[in-house]
Amino acid sequence: FAEAHYSIGAIYLGSGQLEQAVQGFAAAVRADPGYLQARLQLAHALRRLRRFDAALAEYEGALRLDPRLAEARLGYAVSLADSARWGSARAWLQEGRRTYPGRPEFTELLVRVLAAAPDANVRDGAQAVTLGRGLVEQNRTSRTLEAMAMALAESGAFDEAVARQQEAIDDYGRRTGRANAAMTAILHRYERREPCRVPWVGDPIG
């Protein structure tokens, strides 16, 4: 009944009931240990519940089934970052960027970590700006603009950071029809000439 358990997990996930979603996906994995999508969704749900060690173990299981599964590598890197293992997160994102040149998510998250990680040993503003400029040239969205603004602020270019963050806010408003309080709060930091120390708010990979 692996498919049935998976469907139950997906229903709970869609309604935001993460605990029940975990139970459904875990039952699917128990029924079929090779059920890759169930293991991946289980890992995502555990990560959103901030059960990072369990999430990392499930991502590792997914990668044993498919070593090139980009979504599992992204989730693994985000789990490392959200559990404050910033150096390891940076290394995973750098490797992911090399392995998946067609997946800009790795570059975007790497820019954010290089620019805004609380660990000073992990940050590298100059590299973040270089990567961020290329990212924005390829795809100018609220997310890439916000990452670029973080990089600029880390490098001390606060006026340009304010401009890029405002552009990100405007783009977000046009696309969603609503304001984003977190993005506005970061804008105010740049206006006070303070860098950002939160690479992302919420789940950066959906």
N, CA and C atoms as an extended XYZ file, in Angstrom:
618
Properties=species:S:1:pos:R:3:atomname:S:1:resname:S:1:resid:I:1 pbc="F F F"
N         0.824       -1.213        0.000 N   PHE     1
C         0.000        0.000        0.000 CA  PHE     1
C         0.863        1.270        0.000 C   PHE     1
N         2.043        1.173       -0.569 N   ALA     2
C         2.940        2.338       -0.549 CA  ALA     2
C         2.312        3.556       -1.221 C   ALA     2
N         1.683        3.351       -2.366 N   GLU     3
C         1.075        4.476       -3.080 CA  GLU     3
C        -0.041        5.102       -2.256 C   GLU     3
N        -0.835        4.286       -1.578 N   ALA     4
C        -1.917        4.820       -0.755 CA  ALA     4
C        -1.359        5.648        0.395 C   ALA     4
N        -0.323        5.138        1.055 N   HIS     5
C         0.296        5.906        2.148 CA  HIS     5
C         0.865        7.232        1.626 C   HIS     5
N         1.483        7.156        0.454 N   TYR     6
C         2.046        8.379       -0.129 CA  TYR     6
C         0.933        9.392       -0.402 C   TYR     6
N        -0.177        8.930       -0.948 N   SER     7
C        -1.286        9.839       -1.252 CA  SER     7
C        -1.825       10.493        0.018 C   SER     7
N        -1.914        9.723        1.089 N   ILE     8
C        -2.368       10.282        2.368 CA  ILE     8
C        -1.382       11.347        2.846 C   ILE     8
N        -0.087       11.042        2.756 N   GLY     9
C         0.922       12.025        3.151 CA  GLY     9
C         0.822       13.296        2.336 C   GLY     9
N         0.593       13.145        1.031 N   ALA    10
C         0.495       14.309        0.152 CA  ALA    10
C        -0.723       15.165        0.500 C   ALA    10
N        -1.831       14.512        0.857 N   ILE    11
C        -3.029       15.264        1.251 CA  ILE    11
C        -2.757       16.073        2.510 C   ILE    11
N        -2.150       15.444        3.498 N   TYR    12
C        -1.824       16.168        4.726 CA  TYR    12
C        -0.824       17.294        4.459 C   TYR    12
N         0.148       17.023        3.605 N   LEU    13
C         1.130       18.056        3.270 CA  LEU    13
C         0.451       19.249        2.625 C   LEU    13
N        -0.478       18.990        1.723 N   GLY    14
C        -1.176       20.068        1.044 CA  GLY    14
C        -2.004       20.928        1.971 C   GLY    14
N        -2.439       20.345        3.100 N   SER    15
C        -3.235       21.108        4.064 CA  SER    15
C        -2.387       21.652        5.208 C   SER    15
N        -1.062       21.495        5.091 N   GLY    16
C        -0.160       22.061        6.092 CA  GLY    16
C        -0.020       21.252        7.358 C   GLY    16
N        -0.507       20.025        7.371 N   GLN    17
C        -0.418       19.176        8.564 CA  GLN    17
C         0.841       18.308        8.455 C   GLN    17
N         1.955       18.891        8.852 N   LEU    18
C         3.242       18.257        8.603 CA  LEU    18
C         3.442       16.980        9.405 C   LEU    18
N         2.994       16.951       10.655 N   GLU    19
C         3.175       15.741       11.467 CA  GLU    19
C         2.486       14.551       10.807 C   GLU    19
N         1.245       14.763       10.365 N   GLN    20
C         0.516       13.678        9.716 CA  GLN    20
C         1.133       13.329        8.364 C   GLN    20
N         1.662       14.344        7.666 N   ALA    21
C         2.333       14.081        6.393 CA  ALA    21
C         3.550       13.190        6.603 C   ALA    21
N         4.311       13.462        7.639 N   VAL    22
C         5.474       12.630        7.958 CA  VAL    22
C         5.042       11.186        8.173 C   VAL    22
N         3.955       10.985        8.910 N   GLN    23
C         3.484        9.632        9.165 CA  GLN    23
C         3.118        8.913        7.860 C   GLN    23
N         2.430        9.636        6.963 N   GLY    24
C         2.049        9.028        5.693 CA  GLY    24
C         3.244        8.678        4.831 C   GLY    24
N         4.173        9.611        4.698 N   PHE    25
C         5.350        9.350        3.861 CA  PHE    25
C         6.234        8.263        4.481 C   PHE    25
N         6.356        8.275        5.819 N   ALA    26
C         7.165        7.252        6.482 CA  ALA    26
C         6.557        5.865        6.275 C   ALA    26
N         5.230        5.780        6.310 N   ALA    27
C         4.574        4.496        6.061 CA  ALA    27
C         4.825        4.035        4.629 C   ALA    27
N         4.821        4.967        3.689 N   ALA    28
C         5.107        4.614        2.293 CA  ALA    28
C         6.519        4.077        2.146 C   ALA    28
N         7.467        4.698        2.835 N   VAL    29
C         8.860        4.251        2.761 CA  VAL    29
C         9.017        2.880        3.416 C   VAL    29
N         8.317        2.658        4.531 N   ARG    30
C         8.390        1.338        5.165 CA  ARG    30
C         7.822        0.258        4.247 C   ARG    30
N         6.750        0.608        3.543 N   ALA    31
C         6.132       -0.357        2.633 CA  ALA    31
C         7.007       -0.632        1.413 C   ALA    31
N         7.733        0.407        0.977 N   ASP    32
C         8.590        0.268       -0.205 CA  ASP    32
C         9.843        1.119        0.005 C   ASP    32
N        10.904        0.544        0.567 N   PRO    33
C        12.125        1.319        0.852 CA  PRO    33
C        12.756        1.961       -0.382 C   PRO    33
N        12.420        1.479       -1.564 N   GLY    34
C        12.957        2.067       -2.785 CA  GLY    34
C        12.073        3.130       -3.396 C   GLY    34
N        11.049        3.571       -2.682 N   TYR    35
C        10.100        4.565       -3.180 CA  TYR    35
C        10.748        5.946       -3.043 C   TYR    35
N        11.407        6.383       -4.091 N   LEU    36
C        12.258        7.570       -4.033 CA  LEU    36
C        11.464        8.834       -3.698 C   LEU    36
N        10.350        9.067       -4.362 N   GLN    37
C         9.603       10.293       -4.137 CA  GLN    37
C         9.052       10.360       -2.716 C   GLN    37
N         8.640        9.225       -2.175 N   ALA    38
C         8.149        9.211       -0.799 CA  ALA    38
C         9.269        9.564        0.172 C   ALA    38
N        10.453        9.027       -0.055 N   ARG    39
C        11.580        9.334        0.832 CA  ARG    39
C        11.970       10.808        0.722 C   ARG    39
N        11.926       11.357       -0.483 N   LEU    40
C        12.257       12.764       -0.657 CA  LEU    40
C        11.242       13.652        0.055 C   LEU    40
N         9.958       13.358       -0.105 N   GLN    41
C         8.935       14.173        0.553 CA  GLN    41
C         8.985       14.013        2.072 C   GLN    41
N         9.332       12.829        2.539 N   LEU    42
C         9.524       12.626        3.970 CA  LEU    42
C        10.649       13.512        4.486 C   LEU    42
N        11.751       13.550        3.752 N   ALA    43
C        12.881       14.398        4.144 CA  ALA    43
C        12.478       15.868        4.169 C   ALA    43
N        11.765       16.322        3.142 N   HIS    44
C        11.323       17.721        3.104 CA  HIS    44
C        10.442       18.045        4.307 C   HIS    44
N         9.487       17.167        4.609 N   ALA    45
C         8.570       17.425        5.718 CA  ALA    45
C         9.314       17.460        7.052 C   ALA    45
N        10.250       16.545        7.249 N   LEU    46
C        11.047       16.548        8.479 CA  LEU    46
C        11.869       17.829        8.600 C   LEU    46
N        12.407       18.280        7.476 N   ARG    47
C        13.179       19.536        7.497 CA  ARG    47
C        12.292       20.713        7.905 C   ARG    47
N        11.086       20.765        7.368 N   ARG    48
C        10.182       21.868        7.707 CA  ARG    48
C         9.753       21.823        9.168 C   ARG    48
N         9.770       20.632        9.746 N   LEU    49
C         9.503       20.488       11.177 CA  LEU    49
C        10.753       20.718       12.020 C   LEU    49
N        11.867       21.035       11.363 N   ARG    50
C        13.140       21.323       12.007 CA  ARG    50
C        13.727       20.086       12.712 C   ARG    50
N        13.408       18.917       12.224 N   ARG    51
C        14.026       17.674       12.680 CA  ARG    51
C        15.180       17.372       11.728 C   ARG    51
N        16.226       18.117       11.914 N   PHE    52
C        17.256       18.163       10.882 CA  PHE    52
C        18.043       16.868       10.755 C   PHE    52
N        18.388       16.228       11.867 N   ASP    53
C        19.153       14.986       11.757 CA  ASP    53
C        18.351       13.912       11.032 C   ASP    53
N        17.060       13.827       11.355 N   ALA    54
C        16.203       12.854       10.669 CA  ALA    54
C        16.065       13.214        9.192 C   ALA    54
N        15.922       14.498        8.904 N   ALA    55
C        15.810       14.930        7.504 CA  ALA    55
C        17.076       14.589        6.732 C   ALA    55
N        18.226       14.856        7.323 N   LEU    56
C        19.490       14.557        6.649 CA  LEU    56
C        19.607       13.062        6.346 C   LEU    56
N        19.173       12.234        7.285 N   ALA    57
C        19.245       10.792        7.060 CA  ALA    57
C        18.358       10.371        5.891 C   ALA    57
N        17.171       10.978        5.781 N   GLU    58
C        16.282       10.624        4.665 CA  GLU    58
C        16.814       11.157        3.340 C   GLU    58
N        17.400       12.347        3.356 N   TYR    59
C        18.025       12.847        2.124 CA  TYR    59
C        19.157       11.916        1.690 C   TYR    59
N        19.943       11.445        2.658 N   GLU    60
C        21.011       10.508        2.323 CA  GLU    60
C        20.439        9.225        1.720 C   GLU    60
N        19.314        8.762        2.268 N   GLY    61
C        18.671        7.587        1.711 CA  GLY    61
C        18.213        7.813        0.281 C   GLY    61
N        17.657        9.005        0.026 N   ALA    62
C        17.227        9.324       -1.336 CA  ALA    62
C        18.420        9.363       -2.285 C   ALA    62
N        19.528        9.907       -1.807 N   LEU    63
C        20.711        9.999       -2.665 CA  LEU    63
C        21.360        8.646       -2.897 C   LEU    63
N        21.183        7.722       -1.986 N   ARG    64
C        21.663        6.362       -2.256 CA  ARG    64
C        20.856        5.726       -3.390 C   ARG    64
N        19.571        6.072       -3.442 N   LEU    65
C        18.725        5.557       -4.524 CA  LEU    65
C        19.017        6.243       -5.846 C   LEU    65
N        19.304        7.558       -5.780 N   ASP    66
C        19.594        8.323       -6.997 CA  ASP    66
C        20.628        9.397       -6.644 C   ASP    66
N        21.919        9.094       -6.815 N   PRO    67
C        22.968       10.030       -6.408 CA  PRO    67
C        22.910       11.382       -7.105 C   PRO    67
N        22.197       11.496       -8.215 N   ARG    68
C        22.142       12.765       -8.939 CA  ARG    68
C        20.826       13.512       -8.723 C   ARG    68
N        20.099       13.161       -7.702 N   LEU    69
C        18.814       13.812       -7.443 CA  LEU    69
C        19.057       15.208       -6.882 C   LEU    69
N        18.902       16.231       -7.716 N   ALA    70
C        19.222       17.604       -7.328 CA  ALA    70
C        18.383       18.076       -6.154 C   ALA    70
N        17.099       17.707       -6.123 N   GLU    71
C        16.221       18.165       -5.052 CA  GLU    71
C        16.698       17.666       -3.688 C   GLU    71
N        17.234       16.444       -3.641 N   ALA    72
C        17.746       15.913       -2.384 CA  ALA    72
C        19.007       16.660       -1.961 C   ALA    72
N        19.842       17.010       -2.922 N   ARG    73
C        21.059       17.753       -2.579 CA  ARG    73
C        20.732       19.164       -2.104 C   ARG    73
N        19.744       19.790       -2.722 N   LEU    74
C        19.308       21.106       -2.245 CA  LEU    74
C        18.771       21.012       -0.823 C   LEU    74
N        17.891       20.045       -0.592 N   GLY    75
C        17.318       19.885        0.737 CA  GLY    75
C        18.368       19.585        1.783 C   GLY    75
N        19.354       18.784        1.412 N   TYR    76
C        20.430       18.451        2.340 CA  TYR    76
C        21.199       19.717        2.721 C   TYR    76
N        21.522       20.542        1.727 N   ALA    77
C        22.259       21.777        1.999 CA  ALA    77
C        21.457       22.721        2.881 C   ALA    77
N        20.164       22.858        2.612 N   VAL    78
C        19.332       23.748        3.415 CA  VAL    78
C        19.212       23.222        4.849 C   VAL    78
N        19.104       21.907        5.007 N   SER    79
C        19.055       21.329        6.353 CA  SER    79
C        20.337       21.640        7.122 C   SER    79
N        21.467       21.539        6.454 N   LEU    80
C        22.737       21.876        7.107 CA  LEU    80
C        22.758       23.341        7.529 C   LEU    80
N        22.316       24.221        6.649 N   ALA    81
C        22.312       25.646        6.977 CA  ALA    81
C        21.344       25.957        8.110 C   ALA    81
N        20.140       25.415        8.027 N   ASP    82
C        19.138       25.715        9.038 CA  ASP    82
C        19.492       25.136       10.405 C   ASP    82
N        20.403       24.166       10.426 N   SER    83
C        20.895       23.640       11.705 CA  SER    83
C        22.248       24.244       12.067 C   SER    83
N        22.565       25.377       11.421 N   ALA    84
C        23.751       26.191       11.740 CA  ALA    84
C        25.067       25.507       11.412 C   ALA    84
N        25.051       24.541       10.492 N   ARG    85
C        26.293       23.929       10.014 CA  ARG    85
C        26.684       24.629        8.716 C   ARG    85
N        27.069       25.885        8.874 N   TRP    86
C        27.215       26.785        7.727 CA  TRP    86
C        28.339       26.379        6.795 C   TRP    86
N        29.459       25.959        7.339 N   GLY    87
C        30.575       25.559        6.483 CA  GLY    87
C        30.224       24.366        5.615 C   GLY    87
N        29.565       23.391        6.200 N   SER    88
C        29.144       22.220        5.431 CA  SER    88
C        28.097       22.594        4.389 C   SER    88
N        27.185       23.497        4.757 N   ALA    89
C        26.172       23.944        3.800 CA  ALA    89
C        26.821       24.623        2.607 C   ALA    89
N        27.794       25.477        2.873 N   ARG    90
C        28.504       26.155        1.778 CA  ARG    90
C        29.169       25.146        0.859 C   ARG    90
N        29.826       24.157        1.433 N   ALA    91
C        30.512       23.149        0.624 CA  ALA    91
C        29.516       22.373       -0.237 C   ALA    91
N        28.381       22.003        0.317 N   TRP    92
C        27.376       21.269       -0.458 CA  TRP    92
C        26.825       22.120       -1.596 C   TRP    92
N        26.592       23.394       -1.330 N   LEU    93
C        26.068       24.272       -2.381 CA  LEU    93
C        27.107       24.513       -3.465 C   LEU    93
N        28.369       24.647       -3.085 N   GLN    94
C        29.428       24.811       -4.089 CA  GLN    94
C        29.519       23.573       -4.975 C   GLN    94
N        29.462       22.399       -4.358 N   GLU    95
C        29.508       21.166       -5.134 CA  GLU    95
C        28.271       21.049       -6.021 C   GLU    95
N        27.109       21.414       -5.489 N   GLY    96
C        25.887       21.360       -6.277 CA  GLY    96
C        25.929       22.296       -7.466 C   GLY    96
N        26.517       23.464       -7.274 N   ARG    97
C        26.633       24.422       -8.377 CA  ARG    97
C        27.502       23.858       -9.495 C   ARG    97
N        28.558       23.143       -9.129 N   ARG    98
C        29.418       22.543      -10.154 CA  ARG    98
C        28.725       21.362      -10.835 C   ARG    98
N        27.978       20.601      -10.060 N   THR    99
C        27.366       19.383      -10.593 CA  THR    99
C        26.146       19.676      -11.449 C   THR    99
N        25.412       20.737      -11.085 N   TYR   100
C        24.163       21.065      -11.777 CA  TYR   100
C        24.206       22.502      -12.306 C   TYR   100
N        25.015       22.760      -13.325 N   PRO   101
C        25.142       24.141      -13.826 CA  PRO   101
C        23.834       24.705      -14.360 C   PRO   101
N        22.885       23.854      -14.694 N   GLY   102
C        21.598       24.333      -15.185 CA  GLY   102
C        20.576       24.580      -14.104 C   GLY   102
N        20.969       24.433      -12.832 N   ARG   103
C        20.049       24.643      -11.723 CA  ARG   103
C        20.484       25.877      -10.936 C   ARG   103
N        19.905       27.054      -11.221 N   PRO   104
C        20.345       28.292      -10.565 CA  PRO   104
C        20.045       28.337       -9.076 C   PRO   104
N        19.208       27.422       -8.574 N   GLU   105
C        18.904       27.429       -7.139 CA  GLU   105
C        20.158       27.246       -6.297 C   GLU   105
N        21.084       26.416       -6.766 N   PHE   106
C        22.314       26.201       -6.003 CA  PHE   106
C        23.114       27.499       -5.900 C   PHE   106
N        23.200       28.237       -7.006 N   THR   107
C        23.947       29.490       -6.985 CA  THR   107
C        23.251       30.518       -6.106 C   THR   107
N        21.938       30.611       -6.219 N   GLU   108
C        21.219       31.597       -5.406 CA  GLU   108
C        21.414       31.349       -3.911 C   GLU   108
N        21.246       30.099       -3.483 N   LEU   109
C        21.409       29.796       -2.069 CA  LEU   109
C        22.858       29.962       -1.628 C   LEU   109
N        23.800       29.652       -2.521 N   LEU   110
C        25.214       29.865       -2.186 CA  LEU   110
C        25.496       31.347       -1.993 C   LEU   110
N        24.966       32.198       -2.862 N   VAL   111
C        25.143       33.642       -2.697 CA  VAL   111
C        24.612       34.081       -1.340 C   VAL   111
N        23.450       33.605       -0.963 N   ARG   112
C        22.855       33.984        0.314 CA  ARG   112
C        23.714       33.546        1.495 C   ARG   112
N        24.259       32.334        1.426 N   VAL   113
C        25.111       31.851        2.516 CA  VAL   113
C        26.416       32.640        2.564 C   VAL   113
N        27.029       32.868        1.415 N   LEU   114
C        28.275       33.635        1.378 CA  LEU   114
C        28.072       35.067        1.873 C   LEU   114
N        26.886       35.607        1.663 N   ALA   115
C        26.630       37.004        2.010 CA  ALA   115
C        26.092       37.196        3.414 C   ALA   115
N        25.303       36.244        3.915 N   ALA   116
C        24.537       36.523        5.129 CA  ALA   116
C        24.637       35.467        6.215 C   ALA   116
N        25.476       34.460        6.052 N   ALA   117
C        25.607       33.454        7.112 CA  ALA   117
C        26.084       34.113        8.401 C   ALA   117
N        25.545       33.743        9.543 N   PRO   118
C        26.011       34.322       10.806 CA  PRO   118
C        27.470       34.007       11.118 C   PRO   118
N        28.010       32.959       10.520 N   ASP   119
C        29.394       32.547       10.740 CA  ASP   119
C        30.321       33.361        9.837 C   ASP   119
N        31.133       34.215       10.443 N   ALA   120
C        32.034       35.076        9.666 CA  ALA   120
C        33.045       34.277        8.863 C   ALA   120
N        33.388       33.075        9.324 N   ASN   121
C        34.352       32.258        8.602 CA  ASN   121
C        33.787       31.711        7.295 C   ASN   121
N        32.489       31.765        7.147 N   VAL   122
C        31.826       31.246        5.948 CA  VAL   122
C        31.569       32.354        4.937 C   VAL   122
N        31.383       33.565        5.410 N   ARG   123
C        31.017       34.655        4.504 CA  ARG   123
C        32.180       35.065        3.604 C   ARG   123
N        31.828       35.459        2.382 N   ASP   124
C        32.790       35.963        1.409 CA  ASP   124
C        32.030       36.920        0.497 C   ASP   124
N        32.024       38.195        0.885 N   GLY   125
C        31.227       39.177        0.156 CA  GLY   125
C        31.642       39.347       -1.289 C   GLY   125
N        32.929       39.331       -1.550 N   ALA   126
C        33.404       39.537       -2.925 CA  ALA   126
C        32.928       38.404       -3.838 C   ALA   126
N        33.053       37.163       -3.369 N   GLN   127
C        32.591       36.038       -4.177 CA  GLN   127
C        31.073       36.081       -4.340 C   GLN   127
N        30.375       36.476       -3.284 N   ALA   128
C        28.914       36.566       -3.360 CA  ALA   128
C        28.480       37.586       -4.402 C   ALA   128
N        29.163       38.724       -4.467 N   VAL   129
C        28.820       39.747       -5.457 CA  VAL   129
C        29.068       39.226       -6.871 C   VAL   129
N        30.202       38.576       -7.078 N   THR   130
C        30.517       38.047       -8.410 CA  THR   130
C        29.463       37.044       -8.864 C   THR   130
N        29.148       36.104       -8.004 N   LEU   131
C        28.136       35.107       -8.351 CA  LEU   131
C        26.754       35.747       -8.492 C   LEU   131
N        26.462       36.708       -7.616 N   GLY   132
C        25.147       37.350       -7.648 CA  GLY   132
C        24.908       38.136       -8.918 C   GLY   132
N        25.917       38.827       -9.398 N   ARG   133
C        25.740       39.599      -10.636 CA  ARG   133
C        25.431       38.669      -11.812 C   ARG   133
N        26.138       37.568      -11.900 N   GLY   134
C        25.849       36.610      -12.963 CA  GLY   134
C        24.458       36.024      -12.830 C   GLY   134
N        24.037       35.768      -11.609 N   LEU   135
C        22.713       35.208      -11.360 CA  LEU   135
C        21.619       36.171      -11.811 C   LEU   135
N        21.760       37.449      -11.467 N   VAL   136
C        20.746       38.445      -11.833 CA  VAL   136
C        20.717       38.671      -13.342 C   VAL   136
N        21.876       38.617      -13.973 N   GLU   137
C        21.916       38.767      -15.433 CA  GLU   137
C        21.129       37.660      -16.126 C   GLU   137
N        21.189       36.453      -15.576 N   GLN   138
C        20.496       35.315      -16.179 CA  GLN   138
C        19.008       35.321      -15.868 C   GLN   138
N        18.637       35.748      -14.669 N   ASN   139
C        17.245       35.633      -14.236 CA  ASN   139
C        16.973       36.701      -13.176 C   ASN   139
N        16.350       37.791      -13.580 N   ARG   140
C        16.118       38.924      -12.676 CA  ARG   140
C        14.754       38.768      -12.005 C   ARG   140
N        14.750       38.190      -10.812 N   THR   141
C        13.523       37.972      -10.053 CA  THR   141
C        13.691       38.548       -8.651 C   THR   141
N        12.602       38.536       -7.899 N   SER   142
C        12.689       39.037       -6.531 CA  SER   142
C        13.696       38.230       -5.715 C   SER   142
N        13.762       36.936       -5.956 N   ARG   143
C        14.691       36.102       -5.185 CA  ARG   143
C        16.145       36.394       -5.540 C   ARG   143
N        16.442       36.468       -6.841 N   THR   144
C        17.836       36.727       -7.221 CA  THR   144
C        18.243       38.147       -6.848 C   THR   144
N        17.336       39.092       -6.972 N   LEU   145
C        17.642       40.473       -6.590 CA  LEU   145
C        17.881       40.587       -5.088 C   LEU   145
N        17.094       39.865       -4.295 N   GLU   146
C        17.292       39.893       -2.850 CA  GLU   146
C        18.640       39.290       -2.477 C   GLU   146
N        19.021       38.177       -3.136 N   ALA   147
C        20.326       37.580       -2.886 CA  ALA   147
C        21.444       38.546       -3.259 C   ALA   147
N        21.280       39.233       -4.381 N   MET   148
C        22.278       40.207       -4.806 CA  MET   148
C        22.400       41.337       -3.799 C   MET   148
N        21.263       41.786       -3.274 N   ALA   149
C        21.293       42.860       -2.277 CA  ALA   149
C        22.064       42.423       -1.032 C   ALA   149
N        21.884       41.180       -0.617 N   MET   150
C        22.634       40.662        0.534 CA  MET   150
C        24.134       40.719        0.275 C   MET   150
N        24.522       40.313       -0.932 N   ALA   151
C        25.944       40.309       -1.281 CA  ALA   151
C        26.509       41.728       -1.280 C   ALA   151
N        25.767       42.660       -1.844 N   LEU   152
C        26.226       44.053       -1.886 CA  LEU   152
C        26.370       44.635       -0.479 C   LEU   152
N        25.402       44.341        0.380 N   ALA   153
C        25.470       44.852        1.747 CA  ALA   153
C        26.665       44.276        2.485 C   ALA   153
N        26.930       42.985        2.297 N   GLU   154
C        28.087       42.368        2.936 CA  GLU   154
C        29.385       43.007        2.464 C   GLU   154
N        29.391       43.498        1.220 N   SER   155
C        30.585       44.138        0.666 CA  SER   155
C        30.646       45.626        0.973 C   SER   155
N        29.647       46.152        1.670 N   GLY   156
C        29.647       47.560        2.047 CA  GLY   156
C        29.016       48.493        1.036 C   GLY   156
N        28.465       47.962       -0.050 N   ALA   157
C        27.829       48.798       -1.084 CA  ALA   157
C        26.345       48.966       -0.728 C   ALA   157
N        26.089       49.708        0.334 N   PHE   158
C        24.738       49.770        0.889 CA  PHE   158
C        23.758       50.513       -0.017 C   PHE   158
N        24.194       51.545       -0.704 N   ASP   159
C        23.275       52.272       -1.575 CA  ASP   159
C        22.749       51.365       -2.688 C   ASP   159
N        23.651       50.594       -3.294 N   GLU   160
C        23.210       49.671       -4.337 CA  GLU   160
C        22.384       48.535       -3.740 C   GLU   160
N        22.730       48.117       -2.521 N   ALA   161
C        21.940       47.078       -1.854 CA  ALA   161
C        20.506       47.552       -1.634 C   ALA   161
N        20.346       48.800       -1.224 N   VAL   162
C        19.004       49.371       -1.037 CA  VAL   162
C        18.236       49.350       -2.361 C   VAL   162
N        18.899       49.744       -3.442 N   ALA   163
C        18.242       49.785       -4.750 CA  ALA   163
C        17.805       48.398       -5.192 C   ALA   163
N        18.691       47.398       -5.029 N   ARG   164
C        18.338       46.040       -5.460 CA  ARG   164
C        17.247       45.446       -4.569 C   ARG   164
N        17.311       45.724       -3.253 N   GLN   165
C        16.279       45.190       -2.364 CA  GLN   165
C        14.918       45.824       -2.668 C   GLN   165
N        14.908       47.119       -2.969 N   GLN   166
C        13.645       47.766       -3.326 CA  GLN   166
C        13.101       47.189       -4.629 C   GLN   166
N        14.001       46.913       -5.565 N   GLU   167
C        13.573       46.295       -6.826 CA  GLU   167
C        12.988       44.907       -6.568 C   GLU   167
N        13.608       44.168       -5.640 N   ALA   168
C        13.091       42.849       -5.285 CA  ALA   168
C        11.698       42.958       -4.666 C   ALA   168
N        11.516       43.924       -3.790 N   ILE   169
C        10.216       44.135       -3.147 CA  ILE   169
C         9.159       44.494       -4.183 C   ILE   169
N         9.520       45.361       -5.121 N   ASP   170
C         8.568       45.763       -6.163 CA  ASP   170
C         8.177       44.569       -7.026 C   ASP   170
N         9.162       43.748       -7.397 N   ASP   171
C         8.876       42.573       -8.221 CA  ASP   171
C         7.983       41.594       -7.475 C   ASP   171
N         8.264       41.385       -6.199 N   TYR   172
C         7.437       40.486       -5.389 CA  TYR   172
C         5.997       41.001       -5.324 C   TYR   172
N         5.834       42.302       -5.120 N   GLY   173
C         4.498       42.872       -5.052 CA  GLY   173
C         3.732       42.723       -6.348 C   GLY   173
N         4.416       42.922       -7.481 N   ARG   174
C         3.744       42.776       -8.780 CA  ARG   174
C         3.287       41.341       -8.998 C   ARG   174
N         4.120       40.387       -8.601 N   ARG   175
C         3.797       38.979       -8.862 CA  ARG   175
C         2.741       38.428       -7.921 C   ARG   175
N         2.745       38.873       -6.665 N   THR   176
C         1.868       38.259       -5.666 CA  THR   176
C         0.692       39.145       -5.270 C   THR   176
N         0.813       40.447       -5.502 N   GLY   177
C        -0.245       41.353       -5.097 CA  GLY   177
C        -0.282       41.626       -3.604 C   GLY   177
N         0.816       41.339       -2.915 N   ARG   178
C         0.847       41.616       -1.473 CA  ARG   178
C         2.241       42.069       -1.053 C   ARG   178
N         2.306       42.637        0.144 N   ALA   179
C         3.577       43.104        0.685 CA  ALA   179
C         4.314       41.944        1.352 C   ALA   179
N         5.617       42.148        1.578 N   ASN   180
C         6.438       41.148        2.253 CA  ASN   180
C         7.177       41.851        3.387 C   ASN   180
N         6.699       41.634        4.605 N   ALA   181
C         7.250       42.350        5.758 CA  ALA   181
C         8.714       42.004        5.998 C   ALA   181
N         9.087       40.748        5.770 N   ALA   182
C        10.477       40.344        6.007 CA  ALA   182
C        11.420       41.066        5.051 C   ALA   182
N        11.029       41.165        3.778 N   MET   183
C        11.867       41.861        2.805 CA  MET   183
C        11.984       43.339        3.144 C   MET   183
N        10.909       43.935        3.618 N   THR   184
C        10.942       45.354        3.990 CA  THR   184
C        11.841       45.568        5.202 C   THR   184
N        11.805       44.655        6.167 N   ALA   185
C        12.667       44.774        7.341 CA  ALA   185
C        14.140       44.722        6.947 C   ALA   185
N        14.462       43.863        5.989 N   ILE   186
C        15.852       43.791        5.520 CA  ILE   186
C        16.241       45.074        4.797 C   ILE   186
N        15.323       45.631        4.022 N   LEU   187
C        15.586       46.917        3.364 CA  LEU   187
C        15.966       47.974        4.387 C   LEU   187
N        15.244       48.021        5.493 N   HIS   188
C        15.541       49.018        6.520 CA  HIS   188
C        16.923       48.792        7.126 C   HIS   188
N        17.356       47.553        7.221 N   ARG   189
C        18.720       47.283        7.695 CA  ARG   189
C        19.742       47.927        6.764 C   ARG   189
N        19.545       47.753        5.470 N   TYR   190
C        20.488       48.320        4.514 CA  TYR   190
C        20.465       49.844        4.575 C   TYR   190
N        19.289       50.414        4.773 N   GLU   191
C        19.193       51.874        4.903 CA  GLU   191
C        19.960       52.361        6.132 C   GLU   191
N        20.035       51.525        7.172 N   ARG   192
C        20.829       51.869        8.367 CA  ARG   192
C        22.288       51.460        8.198 C   ARG   192
N        22.630       50.957        6.992 N   ARG   193
C        23.986       50.521        6.657 CA  ARG   193
C        24.418       49.347        7.539 C   ARG   193
N        23.498       48.390        7.656 N   GLU   194
C        23.756       47.152        8.379 CA  GLU   194
C        23.588       45.979        7.415 C   GLU   194
N        24.509       45.027        7.395 N   PRO   195
C        24.344       43.856        6.520 CA  PRO   195
C        23.276       42.916        7.061 C   PRO   195
N        22.829       42.021        6.218 N   CYS   196
C        21.841       41.008        6.602 CA  CYS   196
C        22.575       39.807        7.205 C   CYS   196
N        21.985       39.216        8.222 N   ARG   197
C        22.571       38.014        8.822 CA  ARG   197
C        21.562       36.862        8.863 C   ARG   197
N        20.587       36.918        7.976 N   VAL   198
C        19.611       35.840        7.835 CA  VAL   198
C        19.522       35.510        6.345 C   VAL   198
N        20.153       34.422        5.889 N   PRO   199
C        20.171       34.134        4.443 CA  PRO   199
C        18.786       33.951        3.831 C   PRO   199
N        17.844       33.421        4.590 N   TRP   200
C        16.473       33.269        4.075 CA  TRP   200
C        15.521       33.181        5.248 C   TRP   200
N        14.262       33.505        4.963 N   VAL   201
C        13.182       33.376        5.936 CA  VAL   201
C        12.236       32.301        5.434 C   VAL   201
N        11.915       31.341        6.269 N   GLY   202
C        11.034       30.261        5.840 CA  GLY   202
C        11.785       29.210        5.035 C   GLY   202
N        11.062       28.548        4.159 N   ASP   203
C        11.620       27.465        3.352 CA  ASP   203
C        12.103       28.016        2.013 C   ASP   203
N        13.415       28.022        1.768 N   PRO   204
C        13.909       28.641        0.536 CA  PRO   204
C        13.747       27.791       -0.716 C   PRO   204
N        13.303       26.532       -0.559 N   ILE   205
C        13.142       25.699       -1.754 CA  ILE   205
C        11.717       25.185       -1.902 C   ILE   205
N        10.779       25.786       -1.178 N   GLY   206
C         9.374       25.444       -1.344 CA  GLY   206
C         8.978       24.137       -0.706 C   GLY   206
